[in-house]
Amino acid sequence: MPESDGRWHAGRVDEITGARQWRVPSSLPAAKLAGAVLLVALGVLFADGDPVRLVVAVLAAVTVAVWAVRDLVVPVRLAVDPAGLTVIHGFAGRRLLPWSAVEAITVDRRPRLGLTSETLEIDAGSSLHLFGRYDLGATPEEVAAALRAARPVR
């Protein structure tokens, strides 16, 4: 989430557990819900008596609304503490990856349409966990640096 000076923060610290967490920016679910309302409005506007158009618009709006609800129900996508990393698993579950299971923490950069996208990759051997800027509320590079710094020395 951008701070007042426009920079992204490097994660929140949970006061109780001391874990550092990265979460979806609070403006993102609001934008998704507004998009769902817009889809229904456009469906009503352009349906022109055709129920199929309206049903497709409502189905698309429901899909976007469910996506927004996920962001509201489980806003924390990644957390780190001395035990390891807690990542989102499935629609709204969590999974603890002990430090011994984490093989690599990298940032993948890919140019696409003149822009560069960054993805945080956490390789846990049998699973790969991917996070973008809007999953974390921070740049993947900052989060990767914080995770590497929090990792106990082997």
N, C-alpha and C positions, 0 to 999 in steps of 0.2 A: 504494500500500500504506500503510495507516495507520501512522504513527509511534507511539512509545510513548505520546504524549500525545493520540492520536486524530486528529491532522491527517494529511492526505495529503502525500506528498513531491512535490517538483517535478522529479523525474527523476534518473537516475543518470548519472555521468560515467564514460565508458570511460577507463581509465588509459592505454591504449596510443594510441588515436586522439584522445582529447580530446573525442570526440563525446558529446553528451548524449542519453540514451535513456529511453524510457518503455516499460514492459513490463506484462504481465498479472500481477496479484498472485499470489504463489505458492499462496495458499489456494484460488484459483479452480479450477485443474485437479483438486485434491484433492476439492473439493466436487462437481465434475462426475463424477469416477470413483465417488464414493460414491453419487451419484444413479443411475449406471448399475447398480451392484450392487443398489440398492434396487428398481430397475425389474425386474431379473431375479427378485429375491426375491418381489416382488408378483405377477409373472407365474406363478411356481411356486405361490404361495399361492392365487391366484384362478383358475388354469387349470381346476381341477376336472375333469381328464381331457380338456379341449378343447385339442387341439394348436394350433389357430389362435390362441387367446389367448396361449399360451406363445410362439409364433413372433413375434407382434406385440410382446410385451414384450421379447424378445431383440433384435429388430430395433431397437426404440427404444433399448435399452441400448447396442447397438453404435454407433448414431449418436451418442449422448452421449459414449461412450468415445472415438470418433474425434475429436470436438470437443475433448475434454480432451487427447488426444495432440497435437493441433495447438498447444495452449497450452504444452505441454512442449517440443515440437520448436522452435517459433518464438515464444519468449516476448516478444521485443522487437517491438513494433508500430510504433514511430516513433522515429527518431533524427535529430538535427540536427548538422551540422558546417559549416565554412565553405563547402563545395562545394554544400550544399543539404540537402534532407530525404530520408531513406530511409524508405519506407513498405512495409508488407506488401503483397504482390501475389499474388493467388490463394491456394491452400491454404497454401503454405509458402515462397513466393518473396519476393524483395525488389525494390524499384524505386527508383532514385535520381531524385529530382525536383530538377534544378538550380534555384537561386534565380530565374533568369530565367523559368522555367516556372511558378513559383508566383504566381498572380494575386491570391489573397486567402486570409487566415487568419481565420476567424470562428467564433463560438460560437453555435449555434442553441439557443434555449430554447423548450420547448413544455410547456404545462400538460397533464397527462393524468391523469385519475382523482384529482384533488386533489394530485398531485405534479408537480414540474417536472423534466423531463429535459433534460440538456444534451448536446450533441453538438459535437465539434470538427470543423469543416469546412475542408478544405484544397482550394482550387480551383486546379487546374493546367491550366486551359483545356479540354483535351479529356478530362480525368478529374476526378472529385470523390472525395476520400478522407474517410471519416467514421470518427470514433473516439469511443467513449463512455468513461465513467469506468473501467469494468472492462477496457477495452482498454489504457488508459494507466497505471493504478495511481495516477492523480492526477486532480484536477478538470480538465475541459476548459478552464476559464478560466485556470488557472495555466499549463497547457501552451501555450495560445495566447499568453499574455504572454511566456513564455520564447522561443517561436518568433519572435515579433515583435522581441524584443530581440536575438536571434541573427542576424536577417536583416541583411545588409550594406546600407548606405545607398546608394540608387540615385543 
